[in-house]
Amino acid sequence: MVESIQDGKNGILVNAEDAVSFADAMQSLITDQNLMSLLKHGARQYGNGDEYDWHNIAKQTMSVLMKH
């Protein structure tokens, strides 16, 4: 998941073992509508890229399957 998240652009990265940091990040999302909008927009743009296009995913999957 870390490879997909760009901190402050399409999500917020926190240490998985740090509950306080996680709570702070969630509080920021709840209280800061501008941050929430920025991250939602960034996530949509990232998810709409060619890397996550179903046609490309199917081609890559077939390529891997044909090798084995």
C-alpha positions in Angstrom: 0.0 0.0 0.0 2.8 2.4 0.8 3.8 2.3 -2.9 0.4 3.7 -3.8 0.1 6.5 -1.3 1.8 9.8 -1.8 1.7 11.5 1.6 -0.2 14.7 1.4 -1.3 14.2 -2.2 -3.6 11.2 -2.2 -3.4 10.0 1.4 -1.7 10.3 4.7 1.1 7.9 5.7 1.5 7.1 9.3 3.5 4.5 11.2 1.2 1.4 11.5 2.3 0.9 15.1 1.7 4.5 16.2 -2.0 4.8 17.3 -1.5 8.5 18.2 -0.3 9.4 14.7 -3.2 7.4 13.2 -5.7 9.2 15.4 -4.1 12.6 14.6 -4.3 11.8 10.8 -8.0 10.8 11.2 -8.8 13.9 13.2 -7.2 16.0 10.4 -9.4 14.4 7.8 -12.5 14.9 9.9 -11.8 18.6 10.7 -10.0 19.9 7.6 -12.4 19.8 4.7 -9.7 21.4 2.4 -7.3 18.5 3.2 -10.0 16.0 2.6 -10.9 17.5 -0.8 -7.2 17.7 -1.8 -6.7 14.0 -0.9 -9.9 12.8 -2.6 -8.9 14.7 -5.8 -5.4 13.2 -5.7 -6.7 9.7 -5.1 -9.1 10.0 -8.0 -6.4 11.2 -10.3 -4.0 8.5 -9.2 -6.7 5.8 -9.5 -7.6 6.9 -13.0 -4.1 6.6 -14.4 -3.1 3.9 -16.9 -1.5 1.8 -14.3 -5.0 0.9 -12.9 -6.9 0.7 -16.2 -8.6 -2.8 -16.2 -7.5 -3.4 -19.8 -3.8 -2.9 -18.8 -4.3 -5.0 -15.6 -5.7 -7.8 -17.7 -2.9 -7.7 -20.2 -0.3 -7.8 -17.4 -2.1 -10.7 -15.7 -2.2 -12.6 -18.9 1.5 -11.9 -19.5 2.4 -13.4 -16.1 0.1 -16.4 -16.5 1.5 -17.2 -20.0 5.1 -17.3 -18.5 4.2 -20.0 -16.0 
